[in-house]
Each structure stands twice: as structure tokens, then as C-alpha cells.
Amino acid sequence: KLKRSYSKGKTLHVVFRSHSTLLRLPRNRRIIGSCLEQFSRKFKIRIYQNSLNSNHIHIALLAPSKSQLQGFLRVFAGQVAQRITTSTKGRSLK
């Protein structure tokens, strides 16, 4: 893996990949949309565009700082995974 590049004031293209091909199901679309809205607001990330495909998500975004970008990426990925799989800490997947 390479270090993620960050340039203040420049738009980034981020891709989240999944082993599952279920991201476009209506329930999962709502979960992903909700997480994008909630966590972009929390970390002050500006989302320009996003594209939800069967096994990956593309997001064009602008982050005010590297730490806010890292926080957003970490929390967004984790929460989407937990909400889609309905797993929680201490409770394994079924």
C-alpha cells in the first residue's frame, strides 16, 4: 500500500471496495446515503459527487485537513460495514 496523498484545497477521488455485490440494494443505498450525509457533516467534508456501484463506491470530496479526511474515511467505512452487516462489537456476523 502507498501513503494516501493529500493536498489542501484539492478535490480527492476515493474508492471504497467491497467483497459483496449487495451495495445497490435499496436498504443498503439508504444506509450509505445516510452515512455519507452524517459523517461528511461531522468531519466538515464537502462531497461533490458519489457513485454507488454493485461492489464499490466512488466519492469526489474536499477535506479541510488531513486529520478530518482520515477521520471521515475511518468512520464512514466502519459504520457502513457495521450497519449493512448488522454486526456490533462483541457480536459476530451470522
C-alpha positions as CSV (number, residue, x, y, z in Angstrom):
1,K,0.0,0.0,0.0
2,L,1.0,3.5,-0.6
3,K,0.6,6.5,1.6
4,R,-2.6,8.4,0.7
5,S,-1.8,11.7,-0.8
6,Y,-3.4,14.8,0.4
7,S,-3.2,18.4,-0.9
8,K,-5.2,21.1,0.9
9,G,-7.7,22.7,-1.3
10,K,-7.7,19.9,-4.0
11,T,-10.5,17.5,-4.7
12,L,-9.8,13.9,-4.0
13,H,-11.3,10.8,-5.6
14,V,-11.8,8.0,-3.1
15,V,-12.9,4.4,-3.8
16,F,-14.3,2.1,-1.2
17,R,-14.4,-1.6,-2.4
18,S,-16.5,-4.4,-1.0
19,H,-16.2,-8.2,-1.4
20,S,-20.0,-8.2,-1.5
21,T,-22.1,-7.2,-4.6
22,L,-25.0,-6.0,-2.5
23,L,-24.3,-2.3,-2.1
24,R,-27.0,-1.3,-4.6
25,L,-29.9,-2.9,-2.7
26,P,-32.4,-0.3,-1.6
27,R,-31.8,-0.8,2.1
28,N,-28.0,-0.5,1.6
29,R,-28.4,2.5,-0.6
30,R,-30.2,4.3,2.2
31,I,-27.6,3.2,4.8
32,I,-24.7,4.5,2.6
33,G,-26.5,7.8,1.8
34,S,-27.3,8.4,5.4
35,C,-23.7,7.7,6.5
36,L,-22.3,10.0,3.7
37,E,-24.5,12.8,4.9
38,Q,-24.0,12.3,8.6
39,F,-20.2,11.9,8.6
40,S,-19.4,14.4,5.9
41,R,-21.2,17.0,8.1
42,K,-19.4,15.8,11.3
43,F,-15.9,16.0,9.7
44,K,-16.7,19.1,7.5
45,I,-16.1,17.1,4.3
46,R,-17.6,18.5,1.1
47,I,-19.0,15.8,-1.1
48,Y,-19.1,16.8,-4.8
49,Q,-20.3,13.6,-6.3
50,N,-20.7,9.9,-5.4
51,S,-21.4,6.9,-7.4
52,L,-22.7,3.7,-5.9
53,N,-21.9,0.6,-7.9
54,S,-22.6,-3.1,-7.1
55,N,-19.3,-3.7,-5.3
56,H,-17.7,-0.3,-4.8
57,I,-18.4,3.4,-4.1
58,H,-16.7,6.4,-5.8
59,I,-16.6,9.7,-3.9
60,A,-15.3,13.0,-5.1
61,L,-14.6,15.1,-2.0
62,L,-12.8,18.1,-0.5
63,A,-11.4,17.9,3.0
64,P,-10.3,20.9,5.1
65,S,-7.4,18.9,6.7
66,K,-5.7,15.6,6.5
67,S,-6.9,14.6,10.0
68,Q,-10.5,15.3,9.1
69,L,-10.1,13.3,5.9
70,Q,-8.6,10.3,7.9
71,G,-11.4,10.5,10.5
72,F,-14.1,10.6,7.8
73,L,-12.6,7.6,5.9
74,R,-12.2,5.5,9.0
75,V,-15.6,6.2,10.5
76,F,-17.5,6.1,7.2
77,A,-16.1,2.7,6.2
78,G,-16.6,1.2,9.6
79,Q,-20.1,2.4,10.1
80,V,-21.3,1.4,6.6
81,A,-19.8,-2.1,7.2
82,Q,-21.5,-2.4,10.7
83,R,-24.8,-1.1,9.6
84,I,-25.0,-3.3,6.4
85,T,-23.9,-6.5,8.2
86,T,-25.8,-5.5,11.5
87,S,-22.7,-6.5,13.4
88,T,-21.6,-4.8,16.6
89,K,-18.6,-5.0,18.9
90,G,-18.8,-8.3,20.7
91,R,-21.5,-9.7,18.4
92,S,-20.1,-11.7,15.4
93,L,-21.6,-11.9,11.9
94,K,-24.2,-14.5,11.2
